[in-house]
Amino acid sequence: MSKRLAALVALSAALAATLPLAAQAPMTAPGSNNPALAAAGSYKVDPYHTQVVWTVNHLGFTPYTGIFGDVSGSLTFDPKSPAAAKVDVTIPVSKVTTASAGLTAHLLKPAPAGGKADFFGAAPADAHFVSTKVEPGSDGTAKITGDLTLNGVTRPVVLDAKFYGAGKLPAQMGGGDGLGFTAHATLKRSEFGVAYGIPMVSDEVELTIAAGFIKAA
């Protein structure tokens, strides 16, 4: 074998050895739980990655969970002044999802003639939450007080929120700033005029929220 051919064979072998390493290079998520990555500005809700999960106690035997999705709205946020944050979100009740087609249909069952729907009815108004006060805590937490309008009734609700992550979105998703929080709250559905089935199905409803936001261009 000539020296030239031997060199080419050696080079080919070296390149072949590095290709698997490049192919197996670990990928990393663009966002992380680092408050320093949170950019100030006006954000829009990411409807594809925002969920409001509700859970009730069914007969005292098991929890039962459903989801509201396709949320829209806005967030104004400055990490240097978190108490000044403003949240305004709209939740389409008509798009409620459960694991039971029968239950979903019952939640949206029309009211009988001259009567009242058991739950939300066939054409429910969207739920709407508007923050009125933000009280920052430690470790990225905050209590967010706001007015929740549900089933035509408006009452104050307090969300226990926590910063989840921030960073730059991938280029294929626009490359802008992303921001996310989780939150929990408990409300009594009877206070919003949805009292059907109590106490067989609990009055108290636990909300677990995952809220994603994308900075407006």
C-alpha positions in Angstrom: 0.0 0.0 0.0 1.4 3.4 -1.0 1.9 6.1 1.7 -0.8 8.2 0.0 -3.4 5.4 0.1 -2.4 4.6 3.6 -2.9 8.2 4.7 -6.4 8.3 3.0 -7.4 5.1 4.7 -6.3 6.5 8.1 -8.1 9.7 7.5 -11.3 7.8 6.6 -11.1 5.7 9.7 -10.6 8.8 11.9 -13.6 10.5 10.3 -15.7 7.4 10.7 -14.8 7.2 14.3 -16.0 10.7 15.0 -19.4 10.5 13.2 -21.1 8.3 15.8 -20.0 10.7 18.5 -21.5 13.7 16.6 -24.7 11.8 15.9 -25.0 10.8 19.5 -24.3 14.3 20.9 -26.9 14.9 23.6 -29.6 17.5 22.9 -30.6 20.0 25.6 -33.9 21.8 26.1 -33.7 25.5 25.2 -35.4 26.6 28.5 -34.3 26.1 32.1 -35.4 27.0 35.6 -33.1 30.0 35.6 -34.8 33.3 36.4 -32.0 35.2 34.8 -33.2 33.9 31.4 -36.6 35.6 31.8 -36.9 38.6 29.5 -39.1 41.6 30.4 -41.9 42.4 28.0 -45.4 41.6 26.8 -46.2 38.0 26.2 -49.0 36.0 24.6 -50.3 32.7 25.9 -49.0 29.7 24.1 -52.3 27.9 23.5 -50.6 24.6 22.6 -48.7 24.3 25.9 -51.1 25.8 28.4 -53.6 23.7 30.3 -56.0 24.2 33.2 -56.5 20.8 34.8 -59.4 20.4 37.2 -59.9 17.6 39.7 -62.9 16.7 41.8 -63.6 14.0 44.4 -65.9 11.4 43.0 -68.1 9.6 45.6 -65.2 9.7 48.1 -63.6 6.8 46.2 -61.4 8.4 43.5 -60.3 11.8 42.1 -61.6 12.6 38.7 -59.8 14.9 36.3 -60.6 17.0 33.2 -58.8 19.6 31.2 -59.5 23.0 29.7 -57.2 23.9 26.8 -56.8 26.3 23.9 -56.3 29.1 26.4 -55.7 32.6 25.1 -54.5 35.8 26.8 -51.6 37.9 27.7 -48.9 38.5 30.4 -46.9 41.6 31.1 -43.8 40.7 33.1 -40.6 42.3 34.3 -38.3 40.1 36.4 -37.0 43.3 38.1 -40.5 44.2 39.2 -42.6 41.0 39.5 -45.3 42.6 41.7 -46.2 44.7 38.6 -47.0 41.7 36.5 -50.4 41.6 34.8 -52.2 38.4 33.6 -55.4 38.3 31.5 -56.5 34.9 30.2 -59.6 33.5 28.6 -60.5 29.8 28.9 -63.0 28.3 26.4 -65.3 26.2 28.6 -67.0 24.8 25.6 -63.8 22.9 24.8 -63.6 21.0 28.1 -62.1 17.5 27.7 -62.6 14.4 29.9 -61.8 10.7 29.6 -65.5 10.0 29.3 -67.5 11.0 26.2 -70.7 10.7 28.3 -69.4 13.0 31.0 -68.2 15.6 28.5 -71.6 15.5 26.9 -73.3 16.0 30.3 -71.1 18.9 31.1 -72.3 20.6 27.9 -75.9 19.3 28.0 -78.4 21.9 27.0 -80.7 23.2 29.8 -84.2 21.9 29.7 -87.0 24.2 28.6 -87.5 26.8 31.3 -84.8 25.2 33.4 -81.1 25.4 34.3 -78.3 23.3 32.9 -76.7 20.8 35.3 -73.3 22.1 34.6 -72.2 24.6 31.8 -74.8 24.1 29.2 -74.5 23.8 25.4 -73.2 27.2 24.7 -71.2 28.2 27.8 -69.5 31.6 28.0 -65.7 31.6 28.2 -64.1 31.7 31.6 -62.0 34.8 32.2 -59.3 35.5 34.8 -57.8 39.0 35.3 -55.1 39.5 37.9 -55.6 42.3 40.5 -52.5 41.8 42.7 -49.2 39.9 42.5 -47.3 39.2 45.7 -43.9 37.8 45.0 -42.5 35.2 47.4 -39.2 33.4 47.6 -37.7 30.9 45.1 -39.7 32.2 42.2 -43.1 31.8 43.8 -45.9 34.3 43.9 -49.5 34.6 45.0 -51.6 36.0 42.2 -55.0 37.3 43.2 -57.5 37.9 40.5 -61.2 38.0 39.4 -62.4 34.8 37.8 -65.6 34.9 35.8 -67.1 31.5 35.3 -70.7 30.5 34.4 -71.6 34.2 34.5 -70.4 34.7 38.1 -67.3 36.7 39.0 -65.4 35.9 42.3 -61.9 36.5 43.6 -59.5 33.5 43.3 -55.9 33.2 44.5 -53.3 31.3 42.5 -50.2 29.9 44.1 -47.8 30.3 41.2 -44.2 29.2 40.6 -41.7 30.1 37.9 -41.0 27.0 35.8 -38.6 28.0 33.1 -37.5 30.5 30.5 -35.2 30.8 27.5 -35.1 31.2 23.7 -37.5 29.1 21.6 -36.0 26.9 18.9 -35.6 28.5 15.5 -38.4 26.4 14.0 -40.7 27.9 16.7 -39.8 31.5 15.9 -36.7 31.8 18.1 -38.3 34.3 20.5 -38.4 34.4 24.2 -40.4 31.8 26.1 -41.6 31.8 29.7 -43.6 29.3 31.8 -45.2 29.0 35.2 -47.2 26.5 37.1 -50.0 27.4 39.5 -52.5 25.8 41.9 -55.8 27.0 43.3 -58.9 25.6 45.0 -62.4 26.9 44.4 -66.0 25.9 45.2 -68.0 25.3 42.1 -71.2 26.1 43.9 -70.1 29.7 44.3 -70.1 29.9 40.5 -73.6 28.4 40.2 -72.5 24.8 39.3 -73.8 22.8 42.2 -75.1 19.7 40.5 -74.2 16.4 42.2 -72.9 17.8 45.5 -71.8 16.0 47.7 -71.5 12.9 45.5 -69.1 14.9 43.4 -67.2 17.4 45.6 -68.0 21.1 45.8 -64.3 21.8 46.0 -62.4 21.8 42.7 -58.6 21.7 42.6 -57.0 23.5 39.7 -53.5 22.7 38.4 -52.3 25.0 35.8 -49.4 24.9 33.4 -49.0 28.3 31.6 -46.7 28.8 28.7 -46.1 32.3 27.2 -44.3 33.5 24.1 -43.0 37.1 23.9 -44.9 39.2 21.5 -42.9 40.4 18.5 
